[in-house]
Every structure is written in structure tokens, then in C-alpha cells.
Amino acid sequence: AVVSTQSTGHFRMLFDVKGRFLLHRIKKEEAAYKLCNVKSVRTAAKGVTVITTHDGRTIRYPDTLIKMHDTVKVDIATNKAADYIKFEPGNLAYITGGEICGRIGIFTDKE
């Protein structure tokens, strides 16, 4: 989530390694988008491809290469998918739940 105030600027809410919320200062350009995990890819009425993200957003006409579990960079103002990151070994991963919440590592294996 992005938190913006006039006096102090823009912040992104993250987790520290103990699972507590942490405010990370970001630039104004970075506050205009959000990273969302793709939960489902389906075909809606009239053959339109639709993706659903972890926060409940529904995005129509995404890139055809976007699959489930990929990460999509969503422009908050237009609710459009600007870019995406494939769910594949070698990419950075940020853990958002469980005992190791808040840790960052390299994704090495997919089962």
C-alpha cells in the first residue's frame, strides 16, 4: 500500500523481518504504481482475457504472456497493467506471509 502525506512525502508499507509494518520512503513517480500478484487468468464475455490480482482488481486486455503467479506493475490512476515480472527461478522474491515474513531472497526452485 502507498501512503502519501503533504508534509512528509510518499511511503510504501512493507514488512520488516519480524513481520511488523515498516514505512519505506519512495519517490513521487514510484507512488503512482503498485505491484500485484496475479491470482487467476480467465476469458470473460466476448472472448476478452481478464486477470484478477491478489487485492481483487480485475484488469482487462492484459499482455497474453501474463500467467498465474506472475507479478504485474499496475498504474493506480488508470488501473492498467504497465509491466509484468514472470514467476520463474532467478528473480527476487519478497515474502509477505508466514514465519519468514519480510525477507527478500532469490527464487531458486519451483515445484
Chimera marker file (.cmm) of the C-alpha trace (Angstrom):
<marker_set name="trace">
<marker id="1" x="0.000" y="0.000" z="0.000" r="1" g="1" b="0" radius="0.5"/>
<marker id="2" x="1.140" y="3.543" z="-0.707" r="1" g="1" b="0" radius="0.5"/>
<marker id="3" x="0.714" y="6.198" z="1.977" r="1" g="1" b="0" radius="0.5"/>
<marker id="4" x="1.034" y="9.849" z="0.925" r="1" g="1" b="0" radius="0.5"/>
<marker id="5" x="1.103" y="12.992" z="3.051" r="1" g="1" b="0" radius="0.5"/>
<marker id="6" x="1.763" y="16.577" z="2.048" r="1" g="1" b="0" radius="0.5"/>
<marker id="7" x="4.302" y="17.282" z="4.777" r="1" g="1" b="0" radius="0.5"/>
<marker id="8" x="6.450" y="14.122" z="4.717" r="1" g="1" b="0" radius="0.5"/>
<marker id="9" x="6.012" y="12.673" z="1.211" r="1" g="1" b="0" radius="0.5"/>
<marker id="10" x="5.230" y="9.190" z="-0.084" r="1" g="1" b="0" radius="0.5"/>
<marker id="11" x="5.784" y="5.851" z="1.649" r="1" g="1" b="0" radius="0.5"/>
<marker id="12" x="5.231" y="2.207" z="0.757" r="1" g="1" b="0" radius="0.5"/>
<marker id="13" x="4.138" y="-0.115" z="3.570" r="1" g="1" b="0" radius="0.5"/>
<marker id="14" x="6.324" y="-3.220" z="3.798" r="1" g="1" b="0" radius="0.5"/>
<marker id="15" x="7.122" y="-5.831" z="6.446" r="1" g="1" b="0" radius="0.5"/>
<marker id="16" x="10.333" y="-5.992" z="8.483" r="1" g="1" b="0" radius="0.5"/>
<marker id="17" x="11.931" y="-9.379" z="9.261" r="1" g="1" b="0" radius="0.5"/>
<marker id="18" x="9.794" y="-9.728" z="12.415" r="1" g="1" b="0" radius="0.5"/>
<marker id="19" x="6.540" y="-9.278" z="10.493" r="1" g="1" b="0" radius="0.5"/>
<marker id="20" x="5.840" y="-5.700" z="11.631" r="1" g="1" b="0" radius="0.5"/>
<marker id="21" x="4.805" y="-2.897" z="9.294" r="1" g="1" b="0" radius="0.5"/>
<marker id="22" x="7.617" y="-0.679" z="8.027" r="1" g="1" b="0" radius="0.5"/>
<marker id="23" x="7.280" y="2.611" z="6.133" r="1" g="1" b="0" radius="0.5"/>
<marker id="24" x="9.766" y="2.865" z="3.264" r="1" g="1" b="0" radius="0.5"/>
<marker id="25" x="10.173" y="6.326" z="1.693" r="1" g="1" b="0" radius="0.5"/>
<marker id="26" x="9.632" y="6.376" z="-2.086" r="1" g="1" b="0" radius="0.5"/>
<marker id="27" x="9.675" y="8.979" z="-4.852" r="1" g="1" b="0" radius="0.5"/>
<marker id="28" x="6.546" y="10.553" z="-6.323" r="1" g="1" b="0" radius="0.5"/>
<marker id="29" x="6.929" y="8.579" z="-9.587" r="1" g="1" b="0" radius="0.5"/>
<marker id="30" x="7.099" y="5.294" z="-7.665" r="1" g="1" b="0" radius="0.5"/>
<marker id="31" x="3.920" y="6.161" z="-5.725" r="1" g="1" b="0" radius="0.5"/>
<marker id="32" x="1.924" y="6.065" z="-8.980" r="1" g="1" b="0" radius="0.5"/>
<marker id="33" x="2.069" y="2.262" z="-9.306" r="1" g="1" b="0" radius="0.5"/>
<marker id="34" x="1.542" y="-0.880" z="-7.261" r="1" g="1" b="0" radius="0.5"/>
<marker id="35" x="2.900" y="-4.408" z="-7.636" r="1" g="1" b="0" radius="0.5"/>
<marker id="36" x="0.124" y="-7.019" z="-7.708" r="1" g="1" b="0" radius="0.5"/>
<marker id="37" x="0.261" y="-10.815" z="-7.759" r="1" g="1" b="0" radius="0.5"/>
<marker id="38" x="-1.870" y="-12.472" z="-10.461" r="1" g="1" b="0" radius="0.5"/>
<marker id="39" x="-4.313" y="-14.930" z="-8.865" r="1" g="1" b="0" radius="0.5"/>
<marker id="40" x="-6.248" y="-16.003" z="-11.954" r="1" g="1" b="0" radius="0.5"/>
<marker id="41" x="-6.293" y="-15.616" z="-15.733" r="1" g="1" b="0" radius="0.5"/>
<marker id="42" x="-9.613" y="-16.252" z="-17.467" r="1" g="1" b="0" radius="0.5"/>
<marker id="43" x="-11.660" y="-15.422" z="-20.507" r="1" g="1" b="0" radius="0.5"/>
<marker id="44" x="-14.682" y="-13.208" z="-19.883" r="1" g="1" b="0" radius="0.5"/>
<marker id="45" x="-17.631" y="-12.368" z="-22.123" r="1" g="1" b="0" radius="0.5"/>
<marker id="46" x="-16.932" y="-11.937" z="-25.841" r="1" g="1" b="0" radius="0.5"/>
<marker id="47" x="-13.542" y="-13.630" z="-25.527" r="1" g="1" b="0" radius="0.5"/>
<marker id="48" x="-11.868" y="-10.833" z="-23.535" r="1" g="1" b="0" radius="0.5"/>
<marker id="49" x="-8.883" y="-12.025" z="-21.460" r="1" g="1" b="0" radius="0.5"/>
<marker id="50" x="-9.051" y="-10.868" z="-17.837" r="1" g="1" b="0" radius="0.5"/>
<marker id="51" x="-6.618" y="-11.201" z="-14.910" r="1" g="1" b="0" radius="0.5"/>
<marker id="52" x="-7.541" y="-10.977" z="-11.236" r="1" g="1" b="0" radius="0.5"/>
<marker id="53" x="-4.909" y="-9.767" z="-8.752" r="1" g="1" b="0" radius="0.5"/>
<marker id="54" x="-4.349" y="-10.513" z="-5.073" r="1" g="1" b="0" radius="0.5"/>
<marker id="55" x="-6.135" y="-7.317" z="-3.989" r="1" g="1" b="0" radius="0.5"/>
<marker id="56" x="-9.269" y="-8.001" z="-6.062" r="1" g="1" b="0" radius="0.5"/>
<marker id="57" x="-8.503" y="-5.833" z="-9.101" r="1" g="1" b="0" radius="0.5"/>
<marker id="58" x="-9.761" y="-7.063" z="-12.444" r="1" g="1" b="0" radius="0.5"/>
<marker id="59" x="-7.668" y="-5.971" z="-15.421" r="1" g="1" b="0" radius="0.5"/>
<marker id="60" x="-8.998" y="-6.444" z="-18.963" r="1" g="1" b="0" radius="0.5"/>
<marker id="61" x="-6.842" y="-6.916" z="-22.064" r="1" g="1" b="0" radius="0.5"/>
<marker id="62" x="-3.544" y="-7.770" z="-20.311" r="1" g="1" b="0" radius="0.5"/>
<marker id="63" x="-0.455" y="-8.964" z="-22.150" r="1" g="1" b="0" radius="0.5"/>
<marker id="64" x="-1.046" y="-12.518" z="-23.406" r="1" g="1" b="0" radius="0.5"/>
<marker id="65" x="2.227" y="-13.691" z="-21.826" r="1" g="1" b="0" radius="0.5"/>
<marker id="66" x="0.996" y="-12.943" z="-18.273" r="1" g="1" b="0" radius="0.5"/>
<marker id="67" x="0.198" y="-16.159" z="-16.409" r="1" g="1" b="0" radius="0.5"/>
<marker id="68" x="-0.932" y="-17.088" z="-12.911" r="1" g="1" b="0" radius="0.5"/>
<marker id="69" x="1.533" y="-16.227" z="-10.080" r="1" g="1" b="0" radius="0.5"/>
<marker id="70" x="3.286" y="-13.532" z="-12.164" r="1" g="1" b="0" radius="0.5"/>
<marker id="71" x="3.664" y="-10.022" z="-10.724" r="1" g="1" b="0" radius="0.5"/>
<marker id="72" x="2.029" y="-7.124" z="-12.546" r="1" g="1" b="0" radius="0.5"/>
<marker id="73" x="3.003" y="-3.461" z="-12.228" r="1" g="1" b="0" radius="0.5"/>
<marker id="74" x="-0.400" y="-1.704" z="-12.072" r="1" g="1" b="0" radius="0.5"/>
<marker id="75" x="-0.778" y="2.017" z="-12.770" r="1" g="1" b="0" radius="0.5"/>
<marker id="76" x="-3.041" y="3.195" z="-9.936" r="1" g="1" b="0" radius="0.5"/>
<marker id="77" x="-4.574" y="6.098" z="-11.886" r="1" g="1" b="0" radius="0.5"/>
<marker id="78" x="-5.678" y="4.063" z="-14.926" r="1" g="1" b="0" radius="0.5"/>
<marker id="79" x="-5.870" y="0.548" z="-13.394" r="1" g="1" b="0" radius="0.5"/>
<marker id="80" x="-3.903" y="-0.817" z="-16.367" r="1" g="1" b="0" radius="0.5"/>
<marker id="81" x="-1.039" y="-3.334" z="-16.347" r="1" g="1" b="0" radius="0.5"/>
<marker id="82" x="2.075" y="-1.342" z="-17.270" r="1" g="1" b="0" radius="0.5"/>
<marker id="83" x="4.632" y="-4.151" z="-16.979" r="1" g="1" b="0" radius="0.5"/>
<marker id="84" x="4.995" y="-7.653" z="-15.563" r="1" g="1" b="0" radius="0.5"/>
<marker id="85" x="7.579" y="-9.939" z="-13.963" r="1" g="1" b="0" radius="0.5"/>
<marker id="86" x="7.475" y="-13.663" z="-14.688" r="1" g="1" b="0" radius="0.5"/>
<marker id="87" x="7.295" y="-16.200" z="-11.834" r="1" g="1" b="0" radius="0.5"/>
<marker id="88" x="10.497" y="-18.077" z="-12.637" r="1" g="1" b="0" radius="0.5"/>
<marker id="89" x="13.732" y="-19.068" z="-10.894" r="1" g="1" b="0" radius="0.5"/>
<marker id="90" x="16.397" y="-16.365" z="-10.696" r="1" g="1" b="0" radius="0.5"/>
<marker id="91" x="14.084" y="-13.471" z="-9.784" r="1" g="1" b="0" radius="0.5"/>
<marker id="92" x="13.958" y="-11.674" z="-6.451" r="1" g="1" b="0" radius="0.5"/>
<marker id="93" x="11.215" y="-12.743" z="-4.046" r="1" g="1" b="0" radius="0.5"/>
<marker id="94" x="9.680" y="-10.819" z="-1.122" r="1" g="1" b="0" radius="0.5"/>
<marker id="95" x="7.966" y="-12.999" z="1.489" r="1" g="1" b="0" radius="0.5"/>
<marker id="96" x="4.658" y="-11.488" z="2.682" r="1" g="1" b="0" radius="0.5"/>
<marker id="97" x="3.339" y="-14.188" z="4.980" r="1" g="1" b="0" radius="0.5"/>
<marker id="98" x="4.367" y="-16.933" z="7.378" r="1" g="1" b="0" radius="0.5"/>
<marker id="99" x="7.263" y="-17.328" z="9.751" r="1" g="1" b="0" radius="0.5"/>
<marker id="100" x="9.835" y="-15.724" z="7.425" r="1" g="1" b="0" radius="0.5"/>
<marker id="101" x="7.670" y="-12.713" z="6.519" r="1" g="1" b="0" radius="0.5"/>
<marker id="102" x="9.599" y="-9.649" z="5.343" r="1" g="1" b="0" radius="0.5"/>
<marker id="103" x="12.631" y="-11.459" z="3.993" r="1" g="1" b="0" radius="0.5"/>
<marker id="104" x="13.996" y="-10.964" z="0.495" r="1" g="1" b="0" radius="0.5"/>
<marker id="105" x="15.811" y="-13.650" z="-1.461" r="1" g="1" b="0" radius="0.5"/>
<marker id="106" x="16.405" y="-15.144" z="-4.868" r="1" g="1" b="0" radius="0.5"/>
<marker id="107" x="13.760" y="-17.534" z="-6.120" r="1" g="1" b="0" radius="0.5"/>
<marker id="108" x="15.652" y="-20.736" z="-6.928" r="1" g="1" b="0" radius="0.5"/>
<marker id="109" x="13.209" y="-23.597" z="-7.468" r="1" g="1" b="0" radius="0.5"/>
<marker id="110" x="9.578" y="-24.151" z="-8.466" r="1" g="1" b="0" radius="0.5"/>
<marker id="111" x="7.787" y="-27.405" z="-7.596" r="1" g="1" b="0" radius="0.5"/>
<link id1="1" id2="2" r="1" g="1" b="0" radius="0.2"/>
<link id1="2" id2="3" r="1" g="1" b="0" radius="0.2"/>
<link id1="3" id2="4" r="1" g="1" b="0" radius="0.2"/>
<link id1="4" id2="5" r="1" g="1" b="0" radius="0.2"/>
<link id1="5" id2="6" r="1" g="1" b="0" radius="0.2"/>
<link id1="6" id2="7" r="1" g="1" b="0" radius="0.2"/>
<link id1="7" id2="8" r="1" g="1" b="0" radius="0.2"/>
<link id1="8" id2="9" r="1" g="1" b="0" radius="0.2"/>
<link id1="9" id2="10" r="1" g="1" b="0" radius="0.2"/>
<link id1="10" id2="11" r="1" g="1" b="0" radius="0.2"/>
<link id1="11" id2="12" r="1" g="1" b="0" radius="0.2"/>
<link id1="12" id2="13" r="1" g="1" b="0" radius="0.2"/>
<link id1="13" id2="14" r="1" g="1" b="0" radius="0.2"/>
<link id1="14" id2="15" r="1" g="1" b="0" radius="0.2"/>
<link id1="15" id2="16" r="1" g="1" b="0" radius="0.2"/>
<link id1="16" id2="17" r="1" g="1" b="0" radius="0.2"/>
<link id1="17" id2="18" r="1" g="1" b="0" radius="0.2"/>
<link id1="18" id2="19" r="1" g="1" b="0" radius="0.2"/>
<link id1="19" id2="20" r="1" g="1" b="0" radius="0.2"/>
<link id1="20" id2="21" r="1" g="1" b="0" radius="0.2"/>
<link id1="21" id2="22" r="1" g="1" b="0" radius="0.2"/>
<link id1="22" id2="23" r="1" g="1" b="0" radius="0.2"/>
<link id1="23" id2="24" r="1" g="1" b="0" radius="0.2"/>
<link id1="24" id2="25" r="1" g="1" b="0" radius="0.2"/>
<link id1="25" id2="26" r="1" g="1" b="0" radius="0.2"/>
<link id1="26" id2="27" r="1" g="1" b="0" radius="0.2"/>
<link id1="27" id2="28" r="1" g="1" b="0" radius="0.2"/>
<link id1="28" id2="29" r="1" g="1" b="0" radius="0.2"/>
<link id1="29" id2="30" r="1" g="1" b="0" radius="0.2"/>
<link id1="30" id2="31" r="1" g="1" b="0" radius="0.2"/>
<link id1="31" id2="32" r="1" g="1" b="0" radius="0.2"/>
<link id1="32" id2="33" r="1" g="1" b="0" radius="0.2"/>
<link id1="33" id2="34" r="1" g="1" b="0" radius="0.2"/>
<link id1="34" id2="35" r="1" g="1" b="0" radius="0.2"/>
<link id1="35" id2="36" r="1" g="1" b="0" radius="0.2"/>
<link id1="36" id2="37" r="1" g="1" b="0" radius="0.2"/>
<link id1="37" id2="38" r="1" g="1" b="0" radius="0.2"/>
<link id1="38" id2="39" r="1" g="1" b="0" radius="0.2"/>
<link id1="39" id2="40" r="1" g="1" b="0" radius="0.2"/>
<link id1="40" id2="41" r="1" g="1" b="0" radius="0.2"/>
<link id1="41" id2="42" r="1" g="1" b="0" radius="0.2"/>
<link id1="42" id2="43" r="1" g="1" b="0" radius="0.2"/>
<link id1="43" id2="44" r="1" g="1" b="0" radius="0.2"/>
<link id1="44" id2="45" r="1" g="1" b="0" radius="0.2"/>
<link id1="45" id2="46" r="1" g="1" b="0" radius="0.2"/>
<link id1="46" id2="47" r="1" g="1" b="0" radius="0.2"/>
<link id1="47" id2="48" r="1" g="1" b="0" radius="0.2"/>
<link id1="48" id2="49" r="1" g="1" b="0" radius="0.2"/>
<link id1="49" id2="50" r="1" g="1" b="0" radius="0.2"/>
<link id1="50" id2="51" r="1" g="1" b="0" radius="0.2"/>
<link id1="51" id2="52" r="1" g="1" b="0" radius="0.2"/>
<link id1="52" id2="53" r="1" g="1" b="0" radius="0.2"/>
<link id1="53" id2="54" r="1" g="1" b="0" radius="0.2"/>
<link id1="54" id2="55" r="1" g="1" b="0" radius="0.2"/>
<link id1="55" id2="56" r="1" g="1" b="0" radius="0.2"/>
<link id1="56" id2="57" r="1" g="1" b="0" radius="0.2"/>
<link id1="57" id2="58" r="1" g="1" b="0" radius="0.2"/>
<link id1="58" id2="59" r="1" g="1" b="0" radius="0.2"/>
<link id1="59" id2="60" r="1" g="1" b="0" radius="0.2"/>
<link id1="60" id2="61" r="1" g="1" b="0" radius="0.2"/>
<link id1="61" id2="62" r="1" g="1" b="0" radius="0.2"/>
<link id1="62" id2="63" r="1" g="1" b="0" radius="0.2"/>
<link id1="63" id2="64" r="1" g="1" b="0" radius="0.2"/>
<link id1="64" id2="65" r="1" g="1" b="0" radius="0.2"/>
<link id1="65" id2="66" r="1" g="1" b="0" radius="0.2"/>
<link id1="66" id2="67" r="1" g="1" b="0" radius="0.2"/>
<link id1="67" id2="68" r="1" g="1" b="0" radius="0.2"/>
<link id1="68" id2="69" r="1" g="1" b="0" radius="0.2"/>
<link id1="69" id2="70" r="1" g="1" b="0" radius="0.2"/>
<link id1="70" id2="71" r="1" g="1" b="0" radius="0.2"/>
<link id1="71" id2="72" r="1" g="1" b="0" radius="0.2"/>
<link id1="72" id2="73" r="1" g="1" b="0" radius="0.2"/>
<link id1="73" id2="74" r="1" g="1" b="0" radius="0.2"/>
<link id1="74" id2="75" r="1" g="1" b="0" radius="0.2"/>
<link id1="75" id2="76" r="1" g="1" b="0" radius="0.2"/>
<link id1="76" id2="77" r="1" g="1" b="0" radius="0.2"/>
<link id1="77" id2="78" r="1" g="1" b="0" radius="0.2"/>
<link id1="78" id2="79" r="1" g="1" b="0" radius="0.2"/>
<link id1="79" id2="80" r="1" g="1" b="0" radius="0.2"/>
<link id1="80" id2="81" r="1" g="1" b="0" radius="0.2"/>
<link id1="81" id2="82" r="1" g="1" b="0" radius="0.2"/>
<link id1="82" id2="83" r="1" g="1" b="0" radius="0.2"/>
<link id1="83" id2="84" r="1" g="1" b="0" radius="0.2"/>
<link id1="84" id2="85" r="1" g="1" b="0" radius="0.2"/>
<link id1="85" id2="86" r="1" g="1" b="0" radius="0.2"/>
<link id1="86" id2="87" r="1" g="1" b="0" radius="0.2"/>
<link id1="87" id2="88" r="1" g="1" b="0" radius="0.2"/>
<link id1="88" id2="89" r="1" g="1" b="0" radius="0.2"/>
<link id1="89" id2="90" r="1" g="1" b="0" radius="0.2"/>
<link id1="90" id2="91" r="1" g="1" b="0" radius="0.2"/>
<link id1="91" id2="92" r="1" g="1" b="0" radius="0.2"/>
<link id1="92" id2="93" r="1" g="1" b="0" radius="0.2"/>
<link id1="93" id2="94" r="1" g="1" b="0" radius="0.2"/>
<link id1="94" id2="95" r="1" g="1" b="0" radius="0.2"/>
<link id1="95" id2="96" r="1" g="1" b="0" radius="0.2"/>
<link id1="96" id2="97" r="1" g="1" b="0" radius="0.2"/>
<link id1="97" id2="98" r="1" g="1" b="0" radius="0.2"/>
<link id1="98" id2="99" r="1" g="1" b="0" radius="0.2"/>
<link id1="99" id2="100" r="1" g="1" b="0" radius="0.2"/>
<link id1="100" id2="101" r="1" g="1" b="0" radius="0.2"/>
<link id1="101" id2="102" r="1" g="1" b="0" radius="0.2"/>
<link id1="102" id2="103" r="1" g="1" b="0" radius="0.2"/>
<link id1="103" id2="104" r="1" g="1" b="0" radius="0.2"/>
<link id1="104" id2="105" r="1" g="1" b="0" radius="0.2"/>
<link id1="105" id2="106" r="1" g="1" b="0" radius="0.2"/>
<link id1="106" id2="107" r="1" g="1" b="0" radius="0.2"/>
<link id1="107" id2="108" r="1" g="1" b="0" radius="0.2"/>
<link id1="108" id2="109" r="1" g="1" b="0" radius="0.2"/>
<link id1="109" id2="110" r="1" g="1" b="0" radius="0.2"/>
<link id1="110" id2="111" r="1" g="1" b="0" radius="0.2"/>
</marker_set>
